[in-house]
Amino acid sequence: MGSITASMLYSYTTCPHRVTLDCFGDPADRDEVSPFVELLWERGHAFERETIEALGIPFLNLRGVPREQREELTLRAMQAGEDLIYGGRISHGRLLGEPDLLRRTESGYIAGDIKSGAGVEGATEDSDGKPKRHYAVQLALYSDILQQKGIAQSKDAFVWDIHGDEVPYDFARPRTKTGKVSMWDEYGEVLARVEEIAGRHLQTTPGLISACALCHWRSHCRREIVGADDLTLISELGLSTREKFPPGIATVADLAGADLSGLIVGSKSTIPGIGAKTLQKYHARAVLQKQEKPAPYFTEDVRLPTSDTDLFFDIETDPFRGLCYLHGFVERGDSGTETYVAFFAEEAIPEDERDAFARAWAYIQEHRDAVVYYYSHYERTIWKQLARRYPKIATEGEVVALFEEDRFIDLYSDIVKPKMVWPTYSLSLKTLAMFLGFSWRDTDPSGAGSIQWFHQWVETSDDTIRRRILAYNEDDCRATRVLVDALRGLATPR
């Protein structure tokens, strides 16, 4: 068995089968790394460099040292009592780690990583959030190595995150409401599973999840998933849910042909962790998938509002800069004519973000009688954030009140997810619009791609890239219109 690394544990928390393929897959089956993933790496490395350069305190830099020498130099530095080591390498037995930082404390050395994301997840105004599981398992591996080598006494680590915060990771901290499972327990479970995979004692199978889009095994796995008629082909049925089904229901066809009367008792199902309503939903989607000419349908009465003007709304953001740079609308009048209206931040600076928001807000105010369609809560969430930044344009309360008007329709949250059955593998706007026959003009349309394009535009000011972003956003708006027209054809007349 080879070394067990932090990246293997990180991968396992997202997709166990990726660990298998990274260890034993044929490199010829790998896809090219997507430009967006390359951008993630670039931004991560740049943030790490910026953080280290701005430290203002002495540290030992081992990042440029060849790996075969780095571990010995790291051990010597710790034995000598170096206060802070950057780019070290540590190992014990089968465990191998390369923490960004090793810091000396009264109880020995603790490890830290520099992350170009938030150090916690689920943070709100009322809650600080909790450590991220995929960060925790990496850091716990470093802590495990340090303890086994006798260099550390505590089960602690830390993250320096994108907000400039140092986020402590206390591995004794409970991760469940009962308090019985700690982050260290979770690390032990993940480590055991990765060891079984690396030792060929645990067989994994691929499943269709959102992370597939950026994985270098995506094409290889998709062929296997479709060929196996895997349950994850049912929209919103993920890996953990798949594992709850009994062996006799292993495919979409199995579920479509299942007799639910033997699986449902009252409001509960006989499958642990899956309620009766959820099982009925998955079953309906499976049945529809297996029809020769499947067509989506409503599960309850739906009436869409009408108006002389419809607006189909979509925004584009850059999560790296925390910037909403484009508000796009396709406006359709009662004559059926359509116009694309875009409000673009011409520079990646707060002033231009504010101005684009101001113009979009004014545009919405000018169309008080229009019905506004958008897909998922993202537009509402981002506009609330913009209102907090620029309250002179609109207050958060005004944004909330606007989106609560009956004429604002969140197609995903209000209609598609709770009141419909689709035969598609996912319920994303792109999946549904493509099922309905719509096609994007771009050869590789994706939200991740648009982020990478905007980064290119900021770096080059190339107007060709700007036009590509605008065309993509316009197509997103028109895809929303295609979906609305299809829903109107299915909906109950007003």
N, C-alpha and C positions, 0 to 999 in steps of 0.2 A: 504494500500500500504506500502511495506517495504521501506528501505532506498535506495536512488539513490547514487551509488558509482562511483568513477573514473574508475574502471575497467569495469563497465557497459557501460560507454560512450566510452571507448577505444574499446570494442567489437563491439559497434554499428557502428563505422567508418569502420570496416572491414566487418561485416555481421550482420544486424539487427536481423536475425532469431536466431542467437546465444544468443542474449539477452533474447528472448522468451524462448528458451529451458533451459537456465541457471536458469530462474525464475520459469518455470512451467513444464519442461521436466521430464520424469521418469528417475531417476538416473540409473536404470537397463539398459537403452538404451545407456549409455555412453560407449565409447571405453576406453581402457587403455591409459593413457598418454604416448605419444611416447617417447622413449629414447632421441630423439633430443630436444623435448620440455623440458624435465627434465634437459638436458645439458644447455639449454638457461637459465632456472631458476638458475641453479648452477653458471653459469658464471656471471649472473646478480648480484646475491648475493655476489659473490666473489669480483666483481669489486666495489660494494658498500662498502664492508668492507675495501678494499684496499684504497679507496678514503677517507673514514672517518679516517682510521688510519694514513694517511699521511697529515692530515689537518694542524697540527702544530699550531692551535689556539684553545682557550677554547670553549667548547660547552656543552650543556646539552643533555645527552644520555637517551632517554626514550624507546629505541627499546626493551629492555628486560622487560619492565613493562607490567603486564597483561592489556589487552585491556579495561577491565571494570574500571581500575584506570587511564589509560593513558590520556583520554580526560580531566579529571579534573586537572591532573598535567600539561598538556599542557596549559590550560587556566591560571592556576596560574603562570606558567613560563612567559607567555606573559604579564600578569598584572604586574609582577615583573620586566619586562624589560630585560629578558634574551636575549643576543645578537644573539645566534644561538641555535636552538633546533633541534635535530636529532630524527626521529622516533615518531613525535607527532601524535595526533589524534584530529580532529576538526569536528564539525557538526553544522548545523542550520536547523531546521525544518526537511524536508525529506532528506536533503543533508548530506552525510557523506564522509569525506576524511581523508586519511592518507599520507600526503606529507612526503617525505624523510626529507625535511629541511623546517624550518621556520626561516627567518632572519629578524631582526629588522632594519628598515630604518627610515629616518626622517619623512616619510609619513605613518608609521605603518609597520606591518609585511607583507612580501611577501613570497610566497611559492616557493619551488624548488624541483626538482627530480634529482636523480642520475641515468643516463641512460648508459647502456653498448653498446650504439650505437651512431651514429652521432646525434648531436642536430638539424641539419637541413637536408633537402633533396634537390636534384637538384643542389648541389654546383659544380661549374666549375672554371677554371682558371679566368674566366671573371665575375663570379657571386658568391655571398656568399650563395646562396640558400635561402630557406624559411623555417620557422618553420614547423615541422611535425604536420599534423592535429591530429593524434591520441595522440601525446604528448600534443598538445594545449588544447584539450577538457578536459583532466585530470587536467592540471594546472589551467585552467579557473574555474573548479568546486571549487578548493581550494580557488582561489581568490574570487569567489562569496561568499563562506562561510565567509571568513575573512571580506569582505565588509558588509555583512548582520549582522555580529556580531559587527560591528563598530570598528574592529581592523585594518583595512586597508582602505586607501583612493584611491589608484591607482589600475588600472587593469593591473598589471605587475606580471611576474613570471620569473623563470630562470631554465635552465637545466645545470648540470655539466655532460659533455659527455665523451665518450671514448677517445677523443683526448686531454682531459685535459682542454677543453675550457669551459668557462661559456657563455652559449647562452641565451641572453635575449628574453623573449616572451612578446611583447607588444600587448595586445589584441585589442587595438584600430587600429592596423596596418591593412591596406586593404589586402584582400586575392584575389581580382579580379582585372582585368585590368581597370575596370571602377572606382574602388575605393569605390564602394557603399557598399560592404560587408566586414566587418572586422572579425577577428578571434572571437571576442566576439559575433558577430551576428551568426557565425557558431556554436559556443558553445550553444547559446540559442536555435537554431533549433534542434541540437542533443539532448539537455536536454529535450526539449518538446516531441520529438519522444520517448525517453526512458521512460519518465513519462507515455506516452500513452500506451506503451507496458506493463510496470509494472502494470498499472491500468486496463489492459485487454481492452483498448479502441482502440488499433491498432493491427490488425492481420497481421503477417508477414508470408512469405513463403520462403522455402529454395531455394537456387540456387547454381549451381556448379561453384565454383571459385577456384583460386589457393590456397587460405588459407584453403580450406577444408582438404587438406592432413595432416595438423597438428592439426586439431580440434578434440576434444573428442566426438563430435556428428557426425563425418564424415560418419560412416556406417548407422546410423539412417537417416540422411538427404539424403544420396545417394539413399536409398530405396524409399524415398518419391519423390525425384526429377525424378528418372527413372519411377516410377509409374505414375507420373503426366505428363510425356512426356514434361517436362518443357523446355522452350526456351533456357535456359542456357546450355542445352545439346549440342547446336550448338557451335562448337569451336570458342572461342574468342568473344562470345556474353555474356557479363557480366550482373550483377544485374541492373546497371543504364540503360543499353540499353534495357533490358527486360521491364522496366517500361515505356518505350516510345511507345511500341506497343499498338494498340487499343485492347479493350476487345475481339474482334472477332478473334484475333491472339494471343492465349495464350499458344499454344503447338507447338511442332515441326511439327506435322501433319497439324495443321492449316496453318502454314507458307508454308509448302510444297504444300498445295493445293490452296494457295492464287493466285489470278489473278493479276499479277504485273502491267498489263496495267491500272488497276484502282488505282494503288498506286504510279505510277511514271509519272511525267510530265516533259519532257525534261531531264535536268541533276539533277532534284530534286525529292524527294519523298514527299508524302503527310503526312508522319510520321515525326513530328518535331524532329530535332536532328539526323536524319538518312538520309544520302545522297543516291542517286539512286544507285551508284556503290556498296555502302556498303549493301544496301538492297538486291541487286541482288546476292551478294556474300553469304549472310546469306540464301537466298532462295535456291541457288544452293546446299549448304551444307545440308539444310533440305530435299530437294528432294532426294539427294543421300542417306541420312540416312534411308529414308523410302523405299528404294529399297530392294528387297528380297536378292540379292547378291551384295551388293554395292562394287564398286571398284574405287579407286582414279583415277583422270584423269587430264591432263594438259588443261589449258585454252588458251594457246598460244604455239607456236613452241619453243621447248627446245632441245638444243644439248649439251650433256655433253662431255667435252674434254677427249681424250684418251691418254694413255702413257703406256710404258712398266712396269711402277711401279705406284701403287696407295698407298697413305698413308691416313689412317683414324685416325684422331687426336682428343684427348680429354684430358683435364686437370682436376686436383682435387685441391681445395683450402680449406684453413681454414680461414673463415672470422673473427674468433675471434682473431687470431694472425696476420691477414693480410698477410698470407703466401700461396704461391703457391708451393706445395710440390711434385707434381707428374705431369709429362708430358708423356702421353701414346700414342703409335702409333701401329696400326696394319699395317704391310707392306705386300703388295701383289705384287708378280712379275708376269711376263707375262705367267709363267707356271701355275699360279693359287695358288701356295704355299703361305701360310701366316705365318708371324712371329710377335709375340708381342714384342715390344721394349719399355722399361719403364725407365724413369730417375726420381729417387726417392730421395728426401731430407732425408737423414738418421737421421738427428736431426732437431728439430723445431727451427732452428736458421738461421739468415740471410746468414751466410756463406754457409750453405748447400743448401738453396734456390738458392743462386747465382750459386753454382756449378751445380745443377740440370738444371737450365736455360741454363748455358753455354754448357752442354753436349747436351741438346735438340736443341739448336741453331746450334751447330756444326753438329748434325745429319741432320737437315734440309738443311744445306749448302752442305752436301755430296749427297743430293738427289735433285739437282737443276732441274732435268727433270721430277720429279714425280708430279703427280696431287695430291693435298692435300685436303681432304674433312673434314669439321668440321660442327657442328650444332649450329648455332646462333653466335652472335658477341662476346661471352664471351672470347673465346680463344684469339682473337685479342685484346680485351680490357686489359686482364691480361698481355699479352706479352708487350703491350705498357707500362703498369705500371712497369713491370720488367725492361724494357729498361731504364726507368727514374731512377730506383734504381741502376742499374748496367750498366751504359753506356759504360764501358770498354768491356762488352760482346757484346752488340749491342746498337746502338742509337735508339731513338724513331722513327726517320726518316727512319732508315733501316727496322724497324719492319713494319711501315706503308707501305713502298714500297713493302715489301715482300708479305703482305696480299692483296695488290692491283694487284698483278700479276694474269693473267687470269687463272693460274693453281690452285689458291687457291679458293675453292668453299665453301661459307657459304650456306649450304643446306636449312636452314630455311629462311634466309633473301633474298637469290637469287632465290630460286626455290619454296619451299613448300608454303610459305605464299603468294607471289604475283602471282604465275603462276599455282596453283593447286587447286583442290577441293577434300577434304577428308571427309569421313563419320564419322570420329572419334569425340569424345567429346572434345579433345584438340589436339594441334599440337606439343606436346612435343615429343622428340625423343623416349622416352619409349612407349608412346601411339602408335606412328606410327609403331615402330619395332614390338611391340606385335601384332598389327593388321596384320602385315606381317608374323606372325608365329614365331618370335624370342622370346626366353625366357632367362632371366638372371639366372645364377647358384645360386645366393644368394636368400634366401627366402624372404628377405625384401629389394629389391634394391631401393635406392633413394639417391639423392644428399645430402639430410639432414642426412640420415643414415651414409653416408661416412664421413661426418664431425664429427659425434659422434664417429665413429670407430677410426678416426685419433686421437681424443682426448684420447681415451682409449689407443691407441698405445703409445702416448707420455707419458702417465702416467705409463704404465706397461712394455713397450718394448717387449710385447708379439708378437712373430713372427707369430703366428696364425692370429692375427688381421692384421698384415702387409700383409700377403698373401690374406686375405679377401679383403682388399682395392685394391690390384693389380688385383685380379680376377674381381672385380666389374668394375674397369677402363678398363680392357681388354674387358669385355662384352659390355661396352659403345662403345668402338672402333668398335667391331664387329657388334653391332647394327647399327652403322653408315654405315658400309659396306653393311649390309642387305638392308638398305634404298637405298643406291646408286645403288645396283644391280636391285632393283625394279624400280627405276627411269629410269635406262638404258633400261629396258624392255618396258617402256612406251614412252620413248623419241624418237624423230625423228632421224634416223640413220645419222651419219656424212658422 
